[in-house]
Amino acid sequence: MSNGSGDDAEDWAAAGRGDGEAYGRVFDRHRDRVHRHALRLVPPEVDVDDVVAVVFLEAWRRRRSARLVDGDLLPWLLVTATNVARNATRTTMRYRRLLATLPPAEHAPDPADRHDDGAAVAAFRRLSPADQQVLALCVVAGHREAEAAEVLGVPVGTVKSRLSRARKRLGAQFTEQTTPPIPSATTTGGPR
C-alpha cells in the first residue's frame, strides 16, 4: 500500500522544517488518491476539490504532528479526508435543512420582459441584411465609408448609395411604427 514511503518520510521531515518543495512533492504523490477517496464519501453537491484542499491544508498545518505509518503519509491523509468529507456533508445537510425552512422566493419578473426593444431597434430589424450591415458599420460602429467598403468588399460608391438608401428606409420604418394611425371620417362616423 505504500506509495514511496521512503520518499514520504524524507519529504515529510523536510516539510516539517518548512520546506515547501518537499511538501509539494508529497501533495503531487497523494492528491489523486485522496481525491478518489473523498469522491466516494461526499454527496454530489459537495465540491470534492474543496475537500482535498482542506485535507492538504490540515496536513501542512499539522506537519509536525501528522503520523506516518511505515514511513507513508497516505493513511493519515485518508483518515483526515474521511473526517473532512464527513464535516462537509454535515454542513451541506444543515444548509439544505435551513433552505427548506425558508419561504419560497417570489418570482420576480425580468425587467427586460417589461420593455420592448424600442421602435428604432424594431425598425432596424425589419431592414434587409445589406441595409443592416452598412448601417451597423457606418452609423452604429462609426467606421468611415472606405473602411466599410473594405469590410463589405464593395466599392466606396456602393457603400455611399447603400447608406443613403438604408437611412431613408430606416426613417420610413421608424416613422411608420411610431406614427399613430389617423382616424378617417368613415371610421369615426364623420364630422358632427
N, C-alpha and C positions, 0 to 999 in steps of 0.2 A: 504494500500500500504506500510505501514511501515514494515521494516524488523528488528524489535528490536530497535525502535527509542530510547528507554531509554538507551540501550547498546551503540548506536551510540553517543548519547550526552555525556555520561561518557567517552567512549573510545576516542572520538574526542577531548574532553577537555584535556585528558591526553596526546594525541598525540601532541596537540598544545604546551604542555610543554616539548615535546621531547621524550615522552615515545614510543619507537619503538614497544614494545609488544602490546600496545593498538592500534597502527596504524596497526599492523599485524592482529589483530582481525577484524578491520574494513575491511581490504583487504579481508580476508577469508570470511567475511559475504557477500560482494558485488561483488567479482570478476566475478562469474558466470553470474550474471545478467548483468553486464557491458559488458562482453564478448558476450552474446546473442544479446544485443542491438547493439554493434559495428558490429557484423556479418551481421546484416541486412542492415547496412549502407555502407559498403565498397565493392568494386569490388573484385573478387576472387584473383587477383594478389597482393592485399594489405594484409599483414600479420596482422591478427586480434590480435594476441598476442602482436604485437608491439603497436597497438592502445591502448590496455588495459594497457600495461606497461606505456605508456605516460600519460594516464589518472591518474593512481595512482602516477606517478612521480609528476604531476601537483598538485594532492591532497596533497602530502607531502610538496611540495614547497609552497603551499598556505594554509597550515594547520591552520594558524592563521586567514585567511580571508575567507575561504570556508564557505558557508552559509548552515546551516541545516534547513530543513523545518519540523516543528513539531518534532524536535529532530532527524531527519533522514537525513543522508548524501546522500542517494541514488539519490534524484532528482538532486543535484549538480553534482554528478558523471555522471549521464546520459546526462546532458546538456554538460558537458565537453567532454564526449565520442562523442557526436554528432559533436562538433567543431573539435576535433582531427581527427575523421573519415573524415570529410569534407576536412581538410587540407591534410590528407594522400591521399585522392582520387585526389585532385588537383595536388599534387606532382607527382602522378603516371601518370596522364594525360599529364602533362608537359614533363615528361620523355619519354612517348610514342611519343609525337609530335616531340621531339628532335631526337629520334631514327629514325623516319620516314624521317627526312631531311638528314640523313647521307646516303652516297652511300652504296650499298650492299657490304658486305665483299666478297673479292675474296676467292674462295675455295682454301685452301692450302692443297695440298696432304699430307697425313700422311707419315712421313718419314719411318715408318715401312713397308709401301707398296712398297717402292723402294728397299728394301733389302730382300733377302731371308734368310732363317734360317741358311744357310751355309751347306756345304757339310757334315760336321760331324754330324750335327743335323739330316739332311735328312737321312743319313746312319743309325743313331741310331734308327730313327723311323721305318725303314724297318726291324729291328730285331724282333725276336719273343718276346712276353711278358716276358718269362722266362729270355732271354738274357738281356732285358732292365732292369728287376728287379735287377739282380745280378750286372750289370754294374752301375746302379744308386746307389746301396748300397755301393759297394766296391770302385768304381772309382770316381764317382761324389761326393757322401757324405763322402767318406773316412773312412767308417766303416771297422773294421777288419773282416776277413773271418768268425771267430767264431761268431761275432755279426750278420753278415748277415745270417749265418746258423740258428741262433736262431729266427730271424725275419721271415725267409722263412719256418722254420720248417723242415729243411733237415739237414743231417749230414755235417760236415765241409768239408769232402772229396768231396761231391757233389757240394758244393759251389766252391771249387777249380777247379774242372773239368769244371763246367759251366762257370766260369770266364775265364778260358783259352780258351774255345771254343768261348765264346762271344767276346773276344778280337780279335781272329782270324777272326771271321765273320764281326765284325765292320771294321777291317782293310781292308778286302776284299771289303766290300760295299763302303767304303770311296775311295779306290783305283779305283774301277770300276766307281764311279761317277766323280772323279776328273781327270782321265786319258783320254786325248782326243783320239778318235779313230785314229789308224794308217792307213793311206790310203794304200790300196793294189795296186799292179801293175795292176790288172784288172780294178779297179775303176778309176785309173788316166790315163789309156791309156798306161801304161808300160813305161819303160825307153826309152829315146830318144837318 
